[in-house]
Amino acid sequence: MPSRLETLLDAAIAVLGKEGSRGLTHRAVDAAAGLPSGSTSNYFKTREALIGAVIGRFAARDRATWETLATLVAPRTPEDLAATLAAYVRRAVDQDRPLTVARYVLFIEAALRPDVQQQLADSAREIRRWGAEWLRAIGAIDPEAACELILDHVEGMILHELTHPDPDADLDARLTRVVRAFAVVRPAPGGR
């Protein structure tokens, strides 16, 4: 069960995902958390302090999501990896849409506040490590470089699907092309 602080921070993430940065107020977080007025300000005296804590909570949740995904998925081919990434994109723009919107709001905040950039950078580094392991498993020659390119593409694809959704887009096929293009794979032993 989340602590009171985690409940407040999760509520703040939900507010960001529904209302954007302008909607993030102490009062809005109290209401979203179902807690008495003043609860958020007891923990965070300023909006900047609240945003810094929200970024930390978001990064922890993001790492936990990817950690779970990394334990559940073991892609062995570029097509397997592309299918996993396509499922992630679909979830991000559908059932996790508010969380995804909050993610991009926090990216903008981090771009404007160098003091909180490190939290997101640390989280991204860990996620890229898991992605590189997947690419290593499918035989990528340079899994770290491929991972960076593929995950950057996935981020762009998510943003595009949020702002310009294409219901006819074949995400699996698109991501298969991306994985094949960026993840040069060693030939199988004895293969061509």
Residue frames as qw, qx, qy, qz and C-alpha x, y, z in Angstrom:
[[0.000, 0.890, 0.456, 0.000, 0.00, 0.00, 0.00],
 [0.409, 0.544, -0.044, 0.732, 1.42, 3.40, -0.97],
 [0.332, -0.351, -0.447, 0.753, 2.41, 5.81, 1.77],
 [0.105, 0.859, 0.372, -0.336, 0.62, 9.15, 2.16],
 [0.106, -0.673, 0.367, 0.633, 3.51, 10.84, 0.38],
 [0.210, -0.024, 0.843, 0.495, 3.37, 8.36, -2.52],
 [0.205, 0.655, 0.726, -0.048, -0.40, 8.85, -2.70],
 [0.051, 0.861, 0.080, -0.501, 0.11, 12.61, -3.02],
 [0.126, -0.511, 0.594, 0.609, 2.81, 12.22, -5.66],
 [0.244, 0.229, 0.888, 0.315, 0.75, 9.71, -7.65],
 [0.178, 0.799, 0.530, -0.219, -2.17, 12.14, -7.48],
 [0.029, -0.772, 0.208, 0.600, 0.12, 14.91, -8.73],
 [0.202, -0.170, 0.800, 0.539, 1.15, 12.72, -11.67],
 [0.218, 0.539, 0.809, 0.085, -2.54, 12.11, -12.43],
 [0.086, 0.862, 0.227, -0.445, -3.22, 15.86, -12.30],
 [0.110, -0.564, 0.508, 0.641, -0.37, 16.51, -14.73],
 [0.216, 0.073, 0.892, 0.391, -1.71, 13.83, -17.06],
 [0.136, 0.676, 0.724, 0.025, -5.22, 15.31, -17.07],
 [0.020, -0.950, -0.242, 0.198, -4.64, 19.05, -16.60],
 [0.592, 0.607, -0.099, 0.520, -1.08, 19.67, -17.75],
 [0.489, 0.058, -0.389, 0.779, 1.47, 21.80, -15.94],
 [0.173, -0.386, 0.016, -0.906, -0.92, 24.68, -15.33],
 [0.721, -0.429, -0.329, -0.433, -3.32, 22.42, -13.48],
 [0.718, -0.095, -0.557, 0.406, -0.69, 21.27, -10.99],
 [0.205, -0.656, 0.232, -0.689, -1.55, 23.11, -7.79],
 [0.001, -0.164, 0.849, -0.501, -1.35, 22.01, -4.18],
 [0.567, 0.125, 0.375, -0.723, -5.13, 22.20, -3.97],
 [0.757, 0.318, -0.360, -0.443, -5.64, 20.11, -7.12],
 [0.418, 0.279, -0.851, 0.153, -3.30, 17.42, -5.77],
 [0.253, -0.058, 0.714, -0.651, -5.15, 17.36, -2.43],
 [0.707, 0.226, 0.120, -0.660, -8.45, 16.91, -4.25],
 [0.702, 0.359, -0.562, -0.251, -7.10, 14.21, -6.59],
 [0.287, 0.229, -0.871, 0.327, -5.62, 12.32, -3.64],
 [0.594, -0.541, -0.513, -0.304, -8.86, 12.64, -1.66],
 [0.555, -0.235, -0.481, 0.637, -6.96, 14.23, 1.22],
 [0.154, -0.869, -0.359, 0.302, -7.74, 17.33, 3.28],
 [0.339, 0.882, -0.007, 0.327, -6.80, 20.72, 1.93],
 [0.221, -0.870, 0.413, -0.155, -3.24, 21.59, 2.92],
 [0.934, -0.197, 0.281, 0.096, -1.95, 18.02, 2.82],
 [0.771, 0.475, 0.055, 0.421, 0.30, 18.64, -0.19],
 [0.127, 0.848, -0.205, 0.472, 1.64, 21.92, 1.18],
 [0.718, -0.642, 0.257, -0.085, 2.58, 20.15, 4.41],
 [0.882, -0.049, 0.307, 0.353, 5.08, 18.12, 2.37],
 [0.527, 0.274, 0.314, 0.741, 5.98, 20.63, -0.32],
 [0.110, -0.662, -0.274, 0.689, 6.07, 24.33, 0.53],
 [0.193, 0.578, -0.290, -0.738, 6.58, 25.42, -3.08],
 [0.837, 0.460, 0.055, -0.292, 5.42, 24.28, -6.48],
 [0.416, 0.675, -0.610, 0.005, 9.07, 23.75, -7.46],
 [0.266, -0.354, 0.847, -0.294, 9.57, 21.37, -4.54],
 [0.769, 0.218, 0.455, -0.393, 6.42, 19.50, -5.57],
 [0.728, 0.616, -0.225, -0.201, 7.60, 19.19, -9.18],
 [0.151, 0.609, -0.770, 0.117, 11.02, 17.95, -8.08],
 [0.462, -0.146, 0.804, -0.344, 9.42, 15.25, -5.92],
 [0.798, 0.407, 0.227, -0.383, 6.97, 14.32, -8.69],
 [0.552, 0.649, -0.507, -0.128, 9.85, 13.82, -11.11],
 [0.084, -0.425, 0.872, -0.228, 11.54, 11.53, -8.59],
 [0.630, 0.109, 0.651, -0.408, 8.34, 9.52, -8.07],
 [0.750, 0.560, -0.046, -0.350, 7.69, 9.35, -11.80],
 [0.345, 0.618, -0.705, -0.040, 11.23, 8.12, -12.49],
 [0.296, -0.238, 0.876, -0.298, 10.85, 5.42, -9.83],
 [0.724, 0.314, 0.454, -0.414, 7.52, 4.29, -11.29],
 [0.629, 0.658, -0.306, -0.277, 8.94, 4.32, -14.82],
 [0.118, 0.510, -0.850, 0.067, 11.90, 2.17, -13.76],
 [0.491, -0.030, 0.786, -0.375, 9.55, -0.25, -11.98],
 [0.758, 0.480, 0.148, -0.416, 7.38, -0.58, -15.10],
 [0.552, 0.640, -0.519, -0.126, 10.38, -1.33, -17.32],
 [0.139, -0.411, 0.872, -0.228, 11.86, -3.67, -14.70],
 [0.680, 0.154, 0.601, -0.391, 8.63, -5.67, -14.68],
 [0.731, 0.608, -0.094, -0.297, 8.54, -5.69, -18.48],
 [0.267, 0.648, -0.713, -0.011, 12.17, -6.84, -18.59],
 [0.325, -0.226, 0.881, -0.258, 11.37, -9.82, -16.36],
 [0.692, 0.336, 0.503, -0.394, 8.28, -10.80, -18.36],
 [0.695, 0.698, -0.032, -0.170, 9.65, -10.44, -21.88],
 [0.554, -0.446, 0.582, 0.393, 12.55, -12.24, -23.52],
 [0.653, 0.690, -0.056, -0.307, 12.62, -11.30, -27.22],
 [0.727, -0.224, 0.552, 0.341, 14.73, -13.61, -29.38],
 [0.487, 0.383, 0.521, 0.587, 14.17, -12.04, -32.81],
 [0.048, 0.008, 0.070, 0.996, 13.81, -8.51, -34.16],
 [0.399, -0.392, -0.554, -0.616, 10.12, -9.27, -34.71],
 [0.558, -0.500, -0.621, 0.230, 9.69, -10.30, -31.05],
 [0.330, -0.289, -0.238, 0.866, 11.33, -7.10, -29.88],
 [0.113, -0.152, -0.320, -0.928, 9.27, -4.99, -32.29],
 [0.477, -0.489, -0.651, -0.331, 6.06, -6.62, -31.05],
 [0.502, -0.478, -0.508, 0.511, 7.01, -5.86, -27.44],
 [0.186, -0.181, -0.019, 0.966, 7.77, -2.23, -28.28],
 [0.243, -0.299, -0.517, -0.764, 4.56, -1.88, -30.31],
 [0.503, -0.561, -0.658, -0.007, 2.56, -3.19, -27.35],
 [0.404, -0.396, -0.318, 0.761, 4.31, -0.64, -25.14],
 [0.007, 0.030, 0.235, 0.971, 3.45, 2.20, -27.56],
 [0.375, -0.438, -0.637, -0.512, -0.20, 1.10, -27.78],
 [0.512, -0.561, -0.585, 0.285, -0.51, 0.95, -24.01],
 [0.331, -0.247, -0.144, 0.899, 1.21, 4.33, -23.60],
 [0.128, -0.049, -0.269, -0.953, -1.23, 6.11, -25.90],
 [0.521, -0.382, -0.608, -0.461, -4.35, 4.22, -24.77],
 [0.671, -0.590, -0.448, -0.007, -4.83, 2.95, -21.23],
 [0.606, -0.422, -0.180, 0.650, -1.75, 4.77, -19.86],
 [0.303, 0.702, 0.260, 0.589, -2.47, 8.00, -21.76],
 [0.306, -0.934, -0.035, -0.181, -2.68, 10.25, -18.66],
 [0.749, -0.516, 0.226, 0.347, 0.60, 8.83, -17.37],
 [0.661, 0.256, 0.335, 0.621, 2.20, 9.35, -20.77],
 [0.097, 0.869, 0.181, 0.450, 0.98, 12.94, -20.98],
 [0.545, -0.833, 0.084, 0.051, 2.39, 13.51, -17.48],
 [0.814, -0.142, 0.254, 0.502, 5.69, 12.07, -18.71],
 [0.468, 0.518, 0.253, 0.670, 5.98, 14.66, -21.47],
 [0.230, -0.926, -0.088, -0.285, 4.96, 17.48, -19.12],
 [0.711, -0.642, 0.171, 0.229, 7.76, 16.37, -16.79],
 [0.731, 0.180, 0.256, 0.607, 10.21, 16.24, -19.70],
 [0.178, 0.796, 0.157, 0.557, 9.41, 19.90, -20.41],
 [0.513, -0.853, 0.041, -0.091, 9.84, 20.76, -16.72],
 [0.819, -0.331, 0.223, 0.414, 13.21, 18.99, -16.68],
 [0.576, 0.480, 0.227, 0.621, 14.28, 20.86, -19.80],
 [0.049, -0.852, -0.055, -0.519, 13.59, 24.10, -17.95],
 [0.570, -0.743, 0.270, -0.223, 15.04, 22.95, -14.61],
 [0.559, 0.497, -0.649, 0.141, 18.54, 21.50, -14.84],
 [0.267, -0.432, 0.698, -0.505, 18.39, 20.65, -11.12],
 [0.767, 0.012, 0.505, -0.395, 15.93, 17.82, -11.81],
 [0.659, 0.533, -0.427, -0.316, 17.32, 16.57, -15.13],
 [0.079, 0.444, -0.884, 0.123, 19.58, 14.05, -13.43],
 [0.572, 0.021, 0.687, -0.448, 16.63, 12.09, -11.98],
 [0.797, 0.483, 0.115, -0.343, 15.18, 11.46, -15.42],
 [0.431, 0.667, -0.602, -0.084, 18.61, 10.82, -16.92],
 [0.225, -0.347, 0.879, -0.239, 19.35, 8.13, -14.30],
 [0.706, 0.230, 0.543, -0.392, 16.03, 6.43, -15.01],
 [0.694, 0.641, -0.163, -0.283, 16.59, 6.57, -18.78],
 [0.159, 0.612, -0.775, 0.003, 20.06, 5.07, -18.39],
 [0.432, -0.125, 0.851, -0.271, 18.65, 2.07, -16.53],
 [0.743, 0.456, 0.322, -0.370, 15.87, 1.57, -19.09],
 [0.532, 0.708, -0.420, -0.199, 18.42, 1.69, -21.90],
 [0.145, -0.452, 0.875, -0.095, 20.47, -0.96, -20.08],
 [0.631, 0.163, 0.707, -0.276, 17.47, -3.34, -20.15],
 [0.674, 0.668, 0.034, -0.313, 16.83, -2.50, -23.79],
 [0.242, 0.691, -0.670, -0.121, 20.47, -3.20, -24.65],
 [0.402, -0.203, 0.879, -0.156, 20.13, -6.61, -22.99],
 [0.725, 0.446, 0.433, -0.295, 17.15, -7.39, -25.23],
 [0.541, 0.770, -0.268, -0.206, 19.15, -6.33, -28.28],
 [0.087, -0.557, 0.826, -0.007, 22.13, -8.40, -27.14],
 [0.605, 0.041, 0.759, -0.236, 19.77, -11.39, -26.85],
 [0.742, 0.589, 0.260, -0.186, 18.69, -11.02, -30.48],
 [0.803, 0.070, 0.288, 0.517, 22.32, -10.79, -31.59],
 [0.217, 0.972, 0.045, 0.074, 22.75, -7.05, -32.17],
 [0.725, 0.310, -0.198, 0.581, 26.35, -6.13, -32.94],
 [0.184, 0.200, -0.322, 0.907, 26.24, -2.82, -31.00],
 [0.276, -0.592, -0.756, -0.035, 23.27, -3.19, -28.62],
 [0.239, -0.562, -0.339, 0.715, 23.90, 0.02, -26.66],
 [0.014, 0.229, -0.307, -0.924, 23.94, 2.27, -29.74],
 [0.221, -0.282, -0.784, -0.506, 20.98, 0.42, -31.29],
 [0.259, -0.575, -0.721, 0.287, 19.03, 0.73, -28.06],
 [0.104, -0.465, -0.139, 0.868, 19.54, 4.48, -27.93],
 [0.149, 0.086, -0.507, -0.844, 18.31, 4.91, -31.50],
 [0.290, -0.351, -0.845, -0.280, 15.35, 2.54, -31.11],
 [0.245, -0.589, -0.640, 0.429, 14.13, 3.99, -27.82],
 [0.012, -0.361, 0.040, 0.931, 14.48, 7.53, -29.16],
 [0.235, -0.086, -0.670, -0.699, 12.34, 6.43, -32.10],
 [0.301, -0.469, -0.829, 0.043, 9.79, 4.84, -29.74],
 [0.137, -0.509, -0.384, 0.758, 9.58, 8.12, -27.74],
 [0.129, 0.233, -0.314, -0.911, 8.94, 10.02, -30.96],
 [0.276, -0.227, -0.830, -0.429, 6.37, 7.48, -32.08],
 [0.223, -0.532, -0.736, 0.354, 4.50, 7.79, -28.77],
 [0.021, -0.469, -0.131, 0.873, 4.49, 11.58, -29.00],
 [0.192, 0.080, -0.575, -0.791, 3.28, 11.39, -32.59],
 [0.294, -0.349, -0.867, -0.199, 0.49, 8.96, -31.69],
 [0.156, -0.534, -0.578, 0.598, -0.59, 11.21, -28.81],
 [0.062, 0.535, 0.014, -0.842, -0.78, 14.31, -30.97],
 [0.497, 0.395, -0.412, -0.653, -1.60, 12.90, -34.42],
 [0.608, -0.076, 0.774, -0.160, -3.09, 9.44, -33.88],
 [0.450, 0.328, -0.616, -0.557, -3.23, 7.19, -36.92],
 [0.787, -0.096, 0.449, -0.413, -5.74, 4.38, -36.33],
 [0.908, 0.403, -0.068, -0.098, -4.47, 2.60, -39.44],
 [0.112, 0.756, -0.637, 0.098, -0.81, 2.64, -38.38],
 [0.959, -0.044, -0.278, 0.034, 0.75, -0.82, -38.29],
 [0.315, -0.852, 0.393, -0.140, 3.01, -0.25, -35.30],
 [0.862, -0.232, 0.431, 0.133, 4.39, -3.80, -35.39],
 [0.765, 0.489, 0.219, 0.357, 5.51, -3.47, -39.01],
 [0.155, 0.928, -0.144, 0.308, 6.94, 0.01, -38.48],
 [0.491, -0.744, 0.439, -0.108, 8.88, -1.04, -35.41],
 [0.915, 0.011, 0.343, 0.211, 10.10, -4.23, -37.08],
 [0.594, 0.700, 0.031, 0.395, 11.64, -2.02, -39.80],
 [0.141, -0.901, 0.285, -0.296, 13.19, 0.23, -37.14],
 [0.763, -0.490, 0.421, 0.008, 14.62, -2.65, -35.13],
 [0.878, 0.248, 0.275, 0.305, 16.03, -4.27, -38.27],
 [0.407, 0.829, -0.038, 0.380, 17.50, -0.95, -39.45],
 [0.177, -0.847, 0.362, -0.348, 19.16, -0.02, -36.18],
 [0.705, -0.448, 0.538, -0.119, 19.97, -3.42, -34.70],
 [0.582, 0.517, -0.603, -0.174, 22.39, -4.96, -37.14],
 [0.864, -0.317, 0.318, -0.227, 22.31, -8.61, -36.10],
 [0.135, -0.488, 0.839, 0.198, 25.10, -11.14, -36.31],
 [0.706, 0.140, -0.537, -0.440, 24.28, -14.02, -38.61],
 [0.873, -0.333, 0.253, -0.250, 23.30, -17.21, -36.82],
 [0.311, -0.497, 0.786, 0.196, 26.13, -19.78, -36.64],
 [0.388, 0.098, 0.882, 0.250, 26.10, -21.89, -39.77],
 [0.384, 0.749, 0.500, -0.202, 23.55, -19.54, -41.33],
 [0.511, 0.471, 0.316, 0.646, 23.81, -17.16, -44.23]]
